[in-house]
Amino acid sequence: MGEGMEFESKDEGRTLIVKLFGDLDSMNTPELEQRLKKELPNLKTLEFDLKELDYVSSAGLRVFLSMQKKMRGQGSMTLRNPGEEVMEIFRVTGFEKLLHIVQGEEV
């Protein structure tokens, strides 16, 4: 796994929690997408813990949107605890309205 990502499976692999650190950009999104595609078929719940994420690029936004579309048919996806800067990126791009974002809850 690349620096800046941590994966944790729960509930017999039906829940995947992805903790992201630092920047989510075109350098590490391919690895994230690859890993998620492997896990996706069995998932009921996909959660991203964004508390330690400092920045998300357009490539990262595309991954979130793509995963949300895929999860809509089989369960749910949640982005938890984005920091102020990441939340601002979601607001400015309009992704705040497209993604399920939750503040203040532990993953």
WOPE-V682980 format. One record per backbone hydrogen bond with DSSP energy under -0.5 kcal/mol. CO is the residue of the C=O (numbers start at 1). NH is the residue of the N-H. Records with the same first field share a line. If there is no record, write none. Layout:
CO->NH / NH
This chain:
2->5
4->21
6->19
8->17
10->14 / 15
11->14
14->44 / 45
15->10
16->18 / 47
17->8 / 19
18->20 / 49
19->6
20->52
22->54 / 55
23->25
24->57
25->28 / 29
28->32
29->33
30->34
31->35
32->36
33->37
34->38
35->39
36->40
37->41
39->42 / 43
40->43
44->76
45->16
46->78
47->18 / 49
48->50 / 80
49->20
50->53 / 83
52->22
55->24
57->61
58->62
59->63
60->64
61->65
62->66
63->67
64->68
65->69
66->70
67->71
68->72
69->73
70->73
71->74 / 75
76->46
78->48 / 80
79->102
80->50
83->87
84->88
85->89
86->90
87->91
88->92
89->93
90->94 / 95 / 96
91->94
94->97 / 98
95->98 / 99
99->101
100->79
102->81
